[in-house]
Amino acid sequence: MSDKLLQDLPLPVVDFAGFGDGTSSDALEIGKKLLQACQNVGFAYLINTGISQAQADDMLAWSRKFFSLPPDIKQLAPHPKEGWKHRGYSGIGVEQLSQMVFDSNELAAIRKNAPDFKESFDLGRTDSPHLENIWLPEELLPGFRDAALSFYYACQSFQIGKLLKALSLGLGLPADFLGQYHRDGDNQLRLLHYPAAPAEVFSRGEKGRAKAHTDFGTATILFQDSESGLEVESPSGSGQFIAVPPIPGAMVFNVGDLLMRWSNGMYNKAAIQKLSSSLLNRSDTLKSTLHRVSALAPQHGTGVVKERYSIPFFMGPDVNALVDCLPGCSSEDRPKKYEPITAAAYIDMRLNAIFV
């Protein structure tokens, strides 16, 4: 990747080439650079991760095959009615992202608005005692299951072998510190399809792709097709969003709410507004940043916004892991903001709030 391209990108770039097993001085520098991106933006492009563009392209091709199936076939692998059971297929209009809203009356009011115009398929590890994968019969899409699981475990390998080690090193902790909380986490690989639609239905507010939200686990890595649409709130917190185009060979990384909480950060907007400017501008917290998926300009002469595919890999701790303030993230002048909470209690609360 050229120096000129690096300068023009909207996010910092963290290069994992030379990270190895996490014991070298190069690994420590990579960890520091990743931590800086987490503190300043909450997002970054990651390159040389060990997951190739060819692997991502192959999984995106499988995603297209799955979503091109007739609706009645896709519904043979249905997402359970419980929001926290994030496995299987969810059709268009089933989800509506909400941001830190848990009151039943408030959620009911939000759900009266147009739901997200997207469909998804979720899967996870094969040995979870809590969440069982839900698949189509193999003969309906031969090879899909094996391809999806292979990509899931490639993402998990990067998570455990490099990403969490880099975050731990950046925080001044032993390389395996965060990894010991993620040995049996119920991560989620999500295939997403945003269908094509007339531009006017988006401009009138009848449909939307994904409203502004934060992710609620430890962290997320994202693979995109060639269609843009991802936008991230400006680090200044101005409410302005900047486009994050797909870059060949790069994945997008972002901090989740749970990691922000873990680092003693503040993610409740009402609480943030009460902070003094000196506290609001401090950069020692890992930021979970608002982002959204917007419908871009229609194809020339068609009036139709093109379809878009993406694949996020959502990471979470072991379900029984007790999330308390990380070492070094609290002090006498920066006391702990939160009581300890298990990962399961927190994630389930968030998942149950997003299904219509």
DOLO-969064 format. One line per field, with one value per residue: residue number from 1; x, y, z of N, C-alpha, C in turn. Coordinates in steps of 0.02 Angstrom, whole numbers, padded with zeros to 5 digits. Atoms other than C-alpha are relative to their C-alpha. Layout:
<atoms>
figu	c(NUM:...)
nu	c(X:...)
nv	c(Y:...)
nw	c(Z:...)
cau	c(X:...)
cav	c(Y:...)
caw	c(Z:...)
cu	c(X:...)
cv	c(Y:...)
cw	c(Z:...)
</atoms>
This chain:
<atoms>
figu	c(1:2:3:4:5:6:7:8:9:10:11:12:13:14:15:16:17:18:19:20:21:22:23:24:25:26:27:28:29:30:31:32:33:34:35:36:37:38:39:40:41:42:43:44:45:46:47:48:49:50:51:52:53:54:55:56:57:58:59:60:61:62:63:64:65:66:67:68:69:70:71:72:73:74:75:76:77:78:79:80:81:82:83:84:85:86:87:88:89:90:91:92:93:94:95:96:97:98:99:100:101:102:103:104:105:106:107:108:109:110:111:112:113:114:115:116:117:118:119:120:121:122:123:124:125:126:127:128:129:130:131:132:133:134:135:136:137:138:139:140:141:142:143:144:145:146:147:148:149:150:151:152:153:154:155:156:157:158:159:160:161:162:163:164:165:166:167:168:169:170:171:172:173:174:175:176:177:178:179:180:181:182:183:184:185:186:187:188:189:190:191:192:193:194:195:196:197:198:199:200:201:202:203:204:205:206:207:208:209:210:211:212:213:214:215:216:217:218:219:220:221:222:223:224:225:226:227:228:229:230:231:232:233:234:235:236:237:238:239:240:241:242:243:244:245:246:247:248:249:250:251:252:253:254:255:256:257:258:259:260:261:262:263:264:265:266:267:268:269:270:271:272:273:274:275:276:277:278:279:280:281:282:283:284:285:286:287:288:289:290:291:292:293:294:295:296:297:298:299:300:301:302:303:304:305:306:307:308:309:310:311:312:313:314:315:316:317:318:319:320:321:322:323:324:325:326:327:328:329:330:331:332:333:334:335:336:337:338:339:340:341:342:343:344:345:346:347:348:349:350:351:352:353:354:355:356)
nu	c(00043:-00044:00004:00050:00065:00007:00015:00067:00051:00036:-00015:-00069:-00015:-00045:-00030:-00019:-00059:-00053:00026:-00022:00037:00015:-00053:-00054:00008:00046:00068:00016:00014:00065:00049:00006:00034:00070:00030:00009:00059:00058:00010:00013:00054:00042:00001:-00063:-00011:-00052:-00028:-00048:00026:00000:00061:-00014:00056:00031:00045:00059:00039:00033:00056:00050:00033:00047:00055:00044:00037:00051:00054:00036:00049:00069:00014:00024:-00058:-00039:00037:-00011:-00051:00025:-00023:00050:00036:-00038:-00052:-00067:-00021:-00019:-00021:00049:00020:00049:00022:00002:00047:00005:-00040:-00004:-00052:00014:-00062:00002:00069:00021:00068:00046:00042:-00043:-00014:00061:00005:-00051:00018:00051:-00034:-00020:-00056:-00058:00013:-00055:00011:-00063:-00007:-00048:-00027:-00053:-00040:00038:00003:00029:00055:00054:00029:-00010:00007:00061:-00021:00041:-00020:-00061:00011:00028:-00057:-00058:-00064:00008:-00015:-00072:-00033:00015:-00036:-00071:-00013:00009:-00058:-00056:00009:-00015:-00072:-00029:00021:-00037:-00072:-00031:00036:00005:-00068:-00021:00036:-00028:-00067:00010:00024:-00052:00016:-00029:00029:00057:00049:00068:00015:00024:00072:00033:-00017:00060:00050:00048:-00006:00053:-00014:00064:00004:00050:00019:00043:00026:00009:00067:00002:-00030:00052:00027:-00047:00003:00062:-00002:00040:-00047:-00067:-00043:-00015:-00003:-00060:-00002:-00065:00002:00003:-00045:-00069:-00024:00027:-00037:00049:-00021:00050:-00008:-00026:00048:-00008:00061:-00018:-00019:-00020:00005:-00064:-00028:00014:00065:00040:00061:-00014:-00024:-00048:00004:-00055:00006:-00038:-00068:-00022:-00053:00008:00063:00013:00004:00026:00010:00069:00019:-00024:-00070:-00001:00018:-00056:-00054:00027:00023:00070:00034:00068:-00004:00025:-00054:-00055:00016:-00010:-00072:-00035:-00036:-00067:00007:00026:-00053:-00057:-00006:-00024:00055:00010:00063:00049:00021:00060:-00009:00063:-00005:00044:00012:-00036:00033:00021:-00037:00013:00053:00047:00039:-00001:-00060:-00024:-00003:-00064:-00014:-00055:-00006:-00032:-00015:00009:-00037:00023:-00034:00035:00063:-00004:-00054:00021:-00030:-00013:-00047:-00066:-00055:-00028:00052:00034:-00046:00035:00036:00040:00028:00039:00067:00049:-00004:-00016:00057:-00023:00007:00065:00054:-00004:00013:00070:00039:-00005:00030:00073:00028:-00005:00046:00068)
nv	c(-00059:-00057:-00052:-00048:00029:00000:-00069:-00020:00042:-00034:00033:00024:00067:00039:00054:00056:00034:00001:00010:00065:00030:-00053:-00008:-00042:-00073:-00021:00014:-00051:-00062:00009:-00007:-00071:-00035:00020:-00034:-00070:-00004:00012:-00058:-00061:00008:00059:00037:00002:00051:00048:00033:00055:00035:00073:00016:-00030:-00026:00056:00033:-00043:00000:00065:00002:-00045:00035:00047:-00040:-00016:00061:00013:-00048:00005:00055:-00022:-00013:00059:00043:-00031:00006:00067:-00008:-00062:-00027:00010:-00061:-00035:-00042:00018:00060:-00029:00051:00011:-00051:-00052:-00031:-00073:-00032:00034:-00036:-00073:-00016:-00051:-00020:-00006:-00008:00065:-00007:00033:-00050:-00035:00046:00006:-00061:00005:00053:-00024:-00028:00049:00042:00000:00035:00046:00069:00023:00069:00001:00065:-00003:00061:00062:00035:-00043:00031:-00048:-00020:00050:-00027:00019:00004:00029:00068:-00005:00009:-00062:-00043:00042:-00034:-00063:00009:00008:-00063:-00048:00018:-00012:-00072:-00017:00019:-00044:-00062:00015:00009:-00067:-00030:00027:00003:-00065:-00061:-00009:-00008:-00068:-00044:00010:-00031:-00071:-00021:00012:00062:00059:00012:00046:-00022:00000:00066:00047:-00013:00014:00069:00035:-00051:00014:-00050:00002:-00019:-00021:-00016:-00054:-00020:-00060:00006:-00059:-00031:-00067:-00051:-00042:00028:-00019:-00072:-00016:00029:00061:00054:-00019:00060:00013:-00064:-00012:00045:00028:00072:00007:00050:-00022:-00035:00026:-00009:-00003:00010:-00032:00006:-00061:-00055:-00038:-00011:-00007:-00067:-00002:-00067:-00035:00005:-00061:00007:-00056:00024:00009:00067:00004:00063:00048:00043:00063:-00001:00069:00026:-00027:00007:-00056:00019:-00051:00014:00009:-00031:00038:-00017:-00068:00006:00034:-00049:-00052:-00053:-00021:00007:-00026:-00069:-00046:-00008:-00035:-00071:-00031:-00004:-00062:00008:00028:00073:00026:00001:00042:00052:00062:00048:00030:-00028:00036:-00057:00008:00010:00015:00018:-00045:00014:-00050:-00024:00055:00012:-00052:00012:00052:-00021:00055:00009:00068:00042:00000:00058:-00008:00055:-00016:00052:-00032:00036:-00009:00043:00060:-00023:-00007:-00046:-00059:-00060:-00053:-00048:00027:-00029:-00061:-00043:-00039:-00030:-00042:-00054:00031:00060:00045:-00025:00054:00060:00058:00033:00056:-00013:00026:-00045:-00062:00013:00019:-00061:-00040:00036:00001:-00066:-00020:00037:-00028)
nw	c(00000:00009:-00051:00021:-00016:-00072:-00021:00022:-00030:-00055:-00064:-00007:00025:-00043:00041:-00043:00024:-00050:-00068:-00023:-00056:-00048:-00050:00025:-00007:00053:-00024:-00049:00036:00033:-00053:-00018:00054:-00003:-00057:00018:00043:-00043:-00042:00039:00048:-00013:00063:00037:00051:-00017:00059:-00013:-00059:00010:00037:00065:00038:00035:-00048:-00010:00062:00006:-00047:00027:00054:-00031:-00027:00057:00018:-00051:00001:00064:-00005:-00012:-00071:-00037:-00013:-00053:-00062:-00028:-00052:-00030:-00064:-00053:-00019:-00051:00030:-00020:00036:00064:00048:00052:00048:-00017:00062:00005:-00045:-00065:-00049:-00001:-00047:-00050:-00031:-00072:-00023:-00027:-00025:00047:00033:00048:00055:00040:00041:00052:00047:00045:00058:00051:-00021:00045:00063:00009:-00022:-00029:-00021:-00055:-00021:-00050:-00008:00004:-00064:-00052:-00039:-00008:00065:00052:00068:00036:00069:00052:00020:00040:00072:00030:00017:-00018:-00012:-00036:-00071:-00009:00016:-00053:-00061:00013:-00006:-00071:-00039:00021:-00038:-00070:-00006:-00002:-00062:-00057:00012:00013:-00017:-00072:-00025:00015:-00046:-00067:-00001:00003:-00065:-00049:-00035:00032:00066:-00003:-00050:00026:00028:-00051:-00008:00064:00021:00021:00016:00054:00053:00050:00069:00028:00071:00008:00068:00005:00069:00043:-00006:00029:-00043:-00030:-00062:-00052:-00010:-00034:-00066:-00003:-00013:-00021:-00001:-00070:-00035:-00040:-00058:-00018:-00011:-00073:-00027:-00011:00060:00063:00063:00053:00069:00043:00072:00031:-00007:-00061:-00038:-00071:-00021:-00070:-00027:-00005:-00067:-00039:-00030:00026:00031:00071:00015:00055:00037:-00010:00059:-00002:00026:00013:-00044:-00068:-00037:-00045:-00071:-00046:-00071:-00020:-00063:-00058:-00010:-00025:-00070:-00032:-00009:-00043:00043:-00006:00063:-00004:00024:-00050:-00049:00033:00005:-00065:-00014:00019:00063:-00013:-00005:00063:00050:-00019:00051:-00030:00004:00065:00023:00040:00041:00041:00072:00034:00071:00038:00071:00038:00061:00043:00062:00050:00048:-00021:-00057:-00048:-00042:00008:-00059:-00035:-00043:-00047:-00048:-00064:-00049:-00065:-00052:-00068:-00049:-00024:-00027:-00072:-00017:-00038:00030:-00049:00028:00016:-00038:00028:00029:-00052:-00048:-00049:00034:00053:-00032:00042:00016:00007:-00039:00042:00032:00043:00071:00023:-00021:00039:00072:00008:-00007:00060:00057:-00006:00015:00070:00044:00003)
cau	c(00000:00080:00120:00006:-00142:-00108:-00114:-00280:-00371:-00504:-00443:-00273:-00192:-00115:00002:00017:00164:00302:00184:00232:00185:00174:00340:00447:00479:00387:00233:00240:00247:00100:00004:00042:-00016:-00176:-00209:-00183:-00312:-00433:-00409:-00417:-00546:-00609:-00586:-00440:-00396:-00295:-00178:-00066:-00175:-00156:-00332:-00308:-00417:-00447:-00520:-00634:-00688:-00728:-00838:-00925:-00961:-01040:-01142:-01210:-01257:-01349:-01448:-01494:-01594:-01785:-01855:-01942:-01777:-01683:-01820:-01775:-01634:-01734:-01664:-01749:-01875:-01760:-01648:-01499:-01497:-01401:-01394:-01480:-01570:-01660:-01764:-01783:-01866:-01838:-01707:-01703:-01545:-01569:-01435:-01428:-01618:-01688:-01853:-01996:-02102:-01957:-01915:-02097:-02094:-01932:-02002:-02143:-02014:-01953:-01844:-01672:-01682:-01564:-01559:-01430:-01365:-01272:-01159:-01031:-00920:-00973:-00949:-01047:-01155:-01263:-01292:-01316:-01288:-01440:-01404:-01494:-01502:-01333:-01406:-01487:-01319:-01179:-01015:-01089:-01076:-00894:-00845:-00932:-00855:-00682:-00695:-00762:-00612:-00491:-00564:-00554:-00373:-00329:-00428:-00339:-00168:-00141:-00279:-00311:-00125:-00094:-00230:-00159:00018:-00043:-00129:00033:-00033:00037:00006:-00115:-00217:-00371:-00357:-00387:-00561:-00600:-00557:-00737:-00826:-00982:-00919:-01035:-00996:-01133:-01167:-01259:-01352:-01423:-01538:-01546:-01692:-01751:-01656:-01818:-01872:-01713:-01726:-01906:-01856:-01962:-01811:-01640:-01490:-01421:-01450:-01310:-01258:-01111:-01066:-01087:-00957:-00770:-00726:-00775:-00681:-00772:-00750:-00838:-00874:-00831:-00986:-00960:-01088:-01002:-00987:-00904:-00938:-00798:-00677:-00721:-00895:-00972:-01111:-01034:-01001:-00855:-00856:-00750:-00728:-00673:-00486:-00424:-00321:-00384:-00515:-00599:-00581:-00682:-00696:-00859:-00956:-00901:-00717:-00752:-00838:-00693:-00572:-00681:-00750:-00916:-01037:-01201:-01232:-01333:-01189:-01062:-01153:-01130:-00941:-00828:-00737:-00570:-00635:-00725:-00565:-00452:-00387:-00350:-00516:-00545:-00684:-00837:-00884:-01052:-01061:-01196:-01227:-01299:-01377:-01262:-01303:-01397:-01316:-01304:-01464:-01555:-01619:-01577:-01454:-01346:-01350:-01210:-01132:-01025:-00965:-00934:-00854:-00916:-00805:-00862:-00787:-00830:-01010:-00964:-00819:-00836:-00804:-00726:-00614:-00449:-00288:-00220:-00387:-00443:-00361:-00403:-00449:-00530:-00635:-00725:-00886:-00969:-01007:-00940:-01055:-01044:-01022:-01180:-01290:-01227:-01233:-01405:-01475:-01411:-01465:-01642:-01662:-01632:-01762:-01931)
cav	c(00000:00164:00308:00421:00301:00288:00478:00489:00356:00412:00291:00246:00090:-00042:-00163:-00334:-00388:-00440:-00469:-00652:-00735:-00569:-00579:-00463:-00276:-00259:-00338:-00213:-00067:-00138:-00151:00030:00088:-00012:00060:00236:00204:00137:00291:00421:00350:00181:00118:00065:-00025:-00183:-00255:-00410:-00500:-00674:-00671:-00642:-00544:-00706:-00786:-00637:-00634:-00820:-00798:-00648:-00756:-00889:-00752:-00699:-00880:-00896:-00735:-00770:-00922:-00908:-00838:-01000:-01093:-00969:-00982:-01166:-01101:-00974:-00862:-00909:-00786:-00746:-00600:-00667:-00829:-00749:-00894:-00930:-00824:-00659:-00590:-00411:-00301:-00416:-00307:-00127:-00063:00034:00129:00098:00088:-00050:00020:-00080:00074:00165:00011:-00005:00175:00146:-00010:00090:00166:00082:-00069:-00095:-00145:-00292:-00480:-00582:-00754:-00787:-00928:-00968:-01104:-01285:-01331:-01196:-01264:-01108:-01074:-01207:-01162:-01170:-01228:-01260:-01442:-01474:-01526:-01353:-01263:-01392:-01328:-01175:-01243:-01295:-01130:-01026:-01123:-01114:-00925:-00913:-01007:-00902:-00747:-00828:-00876:-00695:-00637:-00750:-00762:-00578:-00452:-00480:-00498:-00331:-00246:-00321:-00265:-00091:-00079:-00126:-00297:-00471:-00526:-00663:-00555:-00524:-00693:-00782:-00702:-00758:-00944:-01001:-00844:-00859:-00752:-00714:-00717:-00623:-00624:-00464:-00419:-00245:-00268:-00146:-00024:00136:00286:00378:00255:00296:00483:00482:00384:00233:00121:00129:00013:00023:00168:00246:00125:00055:-00129:-00203:-00341:-00333:-00284:-00313:-00346:-00313:-00373:-00275:-00299:-00161:-00057:00082:00133:00116:00284:00323:00471:00600:00580:00758:00697:00832:00720:00721:00553:00509:00375:00220:00143:-00038:-00057:-00216:-00320:-00228:-00268:-00135:-00149:-00062:-00059:-00124:-00055:-00196:-00158:00027:-00016:-00131:00014:00122:00222:00313:00260:00330:00493:00572:00540:00602:00768:00798:00780:00931:00964:00918:00744:00724:00756:00637:00499:00360:00272:00150:00225:00133:00246:00271:00207:00173:00104:00230:00208:00296:00380:00270:00189:00313:00320:00186:00276:00118:00103:-00051:-00198:-00217:-00366:-00364:-00488:-00431:-00545:-00493:-00542:-00569:-00640:-00808:-00801:-00820:-00698:-00559:-00393:-00272:-00123:-00171:-00148:00027:00100:00172:00280:00398:00537:00415:00296:00146:00197:00025:-00122:-00290:-00383:-00552:-00549:-00654:-00534:-00384:-00459:-00537:-00370:-00285:-00421:-00428:-00243:-00250:-00373:-00308)
caw	c(00000:-00057:00062:-00042:-00020:00166:00183:00093:00194:00320:00455:00527:00454:00567:00478:00561:00454:00574:00722:00731:00895:00986:01078:00972:00985:00819:00898:01040:00918:00821:00984:01027:00856:00871:01043:00977:00841:00974:01081:00943:00822:00880:00700:00591:00431:00466:00335:00325:00451:00378:00304:00118:-00001:-00095:00063:00091:-00091:-00086:00069:-00010:-00162:-00050:00033:-00137:-00175:-00010:-00024:-00206:-00148:-00145:00018:00064:00050:00158:00288:00311:00423:00526:00662:00827:00897:01043:00996:01093:00992:00850:00728:00562:00434:00468:00326:00269:00399:00548:00632:00685:00765:00927:01019:01207:01225:01337:01402:01325:01288:01204:01102:01047:00985:00889:00808:00731:00614:00455:00499:00423:00240:00247:00271:00365:00408:00572:00626:00760:00827:00814:00997:01088:01231:01219:01034:00902:00720:00607:00430:00269:00218:00137:-00030:-00054:-00056:-00058:00015:00100:00276:00258:00177:00311:00454:00374:00363:00541:00609:00504:00587:00759:00729:00691:00842:00966:00883:00842:00874:01060:01090:01004:01108:01268:01227:01183:01352:01439:01489:01458:01278:01331:01450:01343:01260:01425:01429:01251:01251:01229:01170:01064:00921:00777:00592:00502:00316:00267:00109:00078:-00074:-00219:-00212:-00295:-00227:-00191:-00055:00040:00013:00076:00231:00186:00194:00275:00272:00449:00568:00669:00806:00900:00910:01082:01099:01123:00945:00763:00602:00439:00260:00122:-00062:-00185:-00144:-00018:00112:00282:00370:00538:00650:00646:00794:00846:00894:00785:00722:00549:00467:00353:00219:00247:00075:00051:00023:-00063:00057:00212:00342:00449:00638:00772:00961:01037:01185:01300:01271:01297:01461:01505:01483:01597:01452:01440:01304:01368:01274:01414:01532:01405:01389:01576:01567:01567:01404:01485:01527:01362:01263:01358:01246:01372:01341:01199:01093:01032:00887:00803:00625:00497:00323:00202:00030:-00091:-00256:-00379:-00529:-00671:-00770:-00669:-00515:-00417:-00271:-00298:-00179:-00052:00037:00193:00325:00504:00633:00805:00952:01130:01290:01365:01423:01607:01599:01728:01643:01767:01739:01655:01753:01729:01673:01840:01971:02114:01993:01871:01976:01904:01816:01811:01920:01858:01738:01653:01466:01443:01541:01444:01268:01292:01351:01195:01072:01139:01102:00914:00849:00793)
cu	c(00044:-00010:-00055:-00070:-00011:-00019:-00071:-00056:-00033:00015:00074:00007:00049:00022:00025:00058:00055:-00026:00023:-00042:-00013:00055:00055:-00012:-00046:-00072:-00022:-00017:-00067:-00056:-00011:-00037:-00074:-00036:-00012:-00061:-00064:-00016:-00022:-00063:-00048:-00006:00070:-00007:00056:00023:00050:-00019:00006:-00064:00004:-00063:-00036:-00048:-00063:-00045:-00038:-00061:-00055:-00038:-00050:-00060:-00050:-00042:-00056:-00059:-00038:-00052:-00070:-00013:-00022:00056:00042:-00034:00003:00055:-00017:00036:-00053:-00032:00037:00057:00071:00026:00018:00030:-00056:-00018:-00052:-00018:-00001:-00054:-00007:00036:-00009:00050:-00024:00064:-00010:-00070:-00024:-00071:-00050:-00043:00040:00015:-00061:-00008:00050:-00021:-00058:00030:00020:00059:00056:-00015:00061:-00023:00067:-00002:00057:00022:00055:00037:-00044:-00011:-00028:-00055:-00061:-00037:00017:-00010:-00062:00016:-00057:00018:00058:-00013:-00028:00054:00064:00064:-00005:00020:00076:00037:-00010:00038:00075:00017:-00009:00064:00063:-00004:00018:00075:00036:-00016:00045:00076:00033:-00038:-00003:00068:00024:-00035:00029:00068:-00007:-00022:00051:-00011:00037:-00037:-00062:-00056:-00071:-00020:-00027:-00074:-00040:00014:-00061:-00056:-00045:00002:-00054:00026:-00066:00008:-00057:-00011:-00048:-00026:00000:-00071:00001:00026:-00053:-00027:00047:-00005:-00063:-00003:-00042:00042:00066:00042:00020:00010:00064:-00003:00072:-00008:00008:00043:00068:00025:-00030:00052:-00051:00033:-00056:00010:00021:-00047:00009:-00068:00014:00023:00012:-00004:00070:00026:-00014:-00068:-00049:-00068:00007:00028:00046:-00004:00062:-00003:00038:00068:00022:00057:-00006:-00067:-00008:-00010:-00034:-00010:-00075:-00014:00028:00073:00007:-00017:00058:00057:-00023:-00023:-00074:-00033:-00072:00000:-00024:00054:00058:-00012:00010:00074:00027:00039:00069:-00003:-00021:00056:00058:-00001:00024:-00053:-00004:-00071:-00042:-00038:-00063:00019:-00067:00015:-00052:-00009:00033:-00039:-00018:00046:-00022:-00056:-00052:-00047:-00002:00067:00021:-00002:00070:00004:00057:-00002:00036:00011:-00001:00032:-00029:00038:-00038:-00063:00002:00056:-00028:00038:00004:00055:00070:00054:00029:-00051:-00042:00053:-00041:-00040:-00042:-00030:-00039:-00070:-00053:00012:00019:-00063:00027:-00012:-00068:-00056:00000:-00020:-00074:-00046:00001:-00033:-00076:-00032:-00003:-00048:-00071:-00050)
cv	c(00062:00051:00050:-00026:00002:00069:00020:-00039:00035:-00029:-00015:-00071:-00033:-00062:-00055:-00041:00004:-00010:-00067:-00028:00051:00012:00048:00074:00027:-00010:00053:00066:-00004:00008:00072:00039:-00017:00035:00074:00010:-00009:00061:00062:-00004:-00055:-00046:-00001:-00049:-00044:-00035:-00053:-00038:-00076:-00024:00036:00029:-00056:-00038:00041:-00001:-00066:-00003:00048:-00032:-00051:00038:00018:-00061:-00013:00048:00001:-00056:00028:00010:-00061:-00049:00028:-00008:-00071:00000:00063:00020:-00012:00066:00040:00040:-00022:-00063:00020:-00053:-00007:00062:00048:00036:00076:00028:-00031:00039:00075:00019:00055:00014:00012:00015:-00069:00003:-00026:00051:00038:-00044:-00007:00060:-00002:-00049:00018:00031:-00055:-00042:00002:-00043:-00043:-00070:-00027:-00075:-00002:-00070:00011:-00066:-00062:-00033:00043:-00038:00045:00015:-00052:00032:-00029:00003:-00021:-00074:00004:-00003:00064:00051:-00036:00041:00063:-00007:-00004:00066:00051:-00015:00012:00074:00022:-00015:00038:00066:-00011:-00008:00068:00035:-00021:00006:00068:00059:00012:00007:00072:00050:-00005:00035:00076:00029:-00009:-00062:-00058:-00017:-00044:00023:-00003:-00068:-00049:00010:-00020:-00072:-00037:00050:-00021:00057:-00010:00023:00014:00016:00050:00016:00059:00001:00067:00026:00068:00052:00040:-00029:00014:00074:00021:-00029:-00063:-00061:00029:-00063:-00019:00067:00005:-00041:-00013:-00075:-00012:-00055:00029:00042:-00035:00008:-00009:-00009:00027:-00019:00067:00060:00035:00008:00008:00071:00000:00072:00030:-00005:00061:-00004:00053:-00022:-00009:-00071:00002:-00069:-00042:-00050:-00066:00009:-00072:-00020:00024:-00020:00063:-00027:00055:-00027:-00008:00031:-00037:00015:00073:00001:-00030:00049:00062:00061:00014:-00006:00023:00074:00050:00013:00039:00075:00036:00009:00069:-00013:-00031:-00075:-00029:-00009:-00046:-00062:-00067:-00054:-00028:00018:-00050:00053:-00016:-00009:-00022:-00025:00041:-00025:00056:00020:-00059:-00009:00050:-00023:-00051:00023:-00052:-00001:-00073:-00039:00000:-00062:00017:-00058:00026:-00063:00034:-00043:00015:-00046:-00064:00022:00012:00046:00061:00060:00054:00044:-00031:00032:00062:00048:00037:00025:00042:00055:-00025:-00064:-00042:00028:-00054:-00055:-00058:-00031:-00059:00018:-00022:00048:00063:-00012:-00018:00061:00041:-00034:00001:00066:00016:-00037:00028:-00049)
cw	c(00000:00056:-00018:00018:00075:00026:-00016:00033:00059:00069:00005:-00026:00047:-00039:00047:-00027:00054:00071:00029:00055:00055:00052:-00020:00015:-00054:00022:00050:-00034:-00037:00051:00020:-00054:-00001:00057:-00015:-00044:00041:00042:-00040:-00044:00020:-00060:-00030:-00058:00025:-00063:00022:00063:-00004:-00032:-00067:-00032:-00036:00047:00011:-00061:-00008:00047:-00023:-00057:00027:00029:-00056:-00020:00050:-00008:-00067:00000:00011:00074:00039:00015:00057:00068:00030:00053:00040:00064:00052:00019:00054:-00032:00017:-00036:-00072:-00047:-00052:-00040:00028:-00065:00004:00046:00068:00054:-00006:00054:00047:00038:00075:00025:00023:00029:-00052:-00037:-00053:-00060:-00045:-00046:-00058:-00054:-00046:-00063:-00049:00024:-00051:-00062:-00016:00021:00023:00014:00050:00016:00050:00003:00004:00067:00056:00038:00004:-00066:-00053:-00068:-00034:-00075:-00046:-00008:-00050:-00074:-00034:-00018:00019:00007:00041:00073:00012:-00013:00055:00064:-00008:00009:00072:00039:-00022:00038:00074:00011:00002:00066:00059:-00010:-00008:00030:00075:00033:-00011:00047:00071:00007:00000:00067:00055:00042:-00033:-00065:00003:00046:-00026:-00028:00051:00016:-00062:-00024:-00027:-00016:-00057:-00051:-00053:-00067:-00034:-00074:-00009:-00073:00005:-00072:-00037:00009:-00033:00049:00037:00065:00058:00015:00037:00071:00007:00015:00023:00004:00071:00035:00041:00065:00018:00005:00075:00029:00016:-00059:-00061:-00054:-00056:-00068:-00044:-00073:-00028:00007:00067:00035:00075:00013:00075:00024:00008:00072:00044:00035:-00023:-00027:-00075:-00011:-00060:-00032:00012:-00057:00009:-00033:-00011:00046:00072:00029:00042:00070:00039:00070:00013:00069:00061:00014:00025:00075:00040:00015:00039:-00040:00011:-00068:00002:-00017:00051:00052:-00030:00000:00066:00016:-00018:-00064:00011:00006:-00066:-00052:00019:-00045:00029:00001:-00071:-00024:-00040:-00039:-00040:-00073:-00029:-00070:-00037:-00072:-00040:-00063:-00044:-00059:-00053:-00048:00021:00055:00055:00038:-00002:00066:00029:00044:00048:00050:00062:00041:00068:00054:00069:00047:00013:00038:00076:00023:00037:-00027:00053:-00029:-00009:00044:-00035:-00028:00052:00048:00049:-00034:-00059:00027:-00050:-00011:00005:00050:-00046:-00028:-00040:-00073:-00025:00016:-00043:-00073:-00011:00006:-00064:-00060:00003:-00018:-00074:-00046:00005:00030)
</atoms>
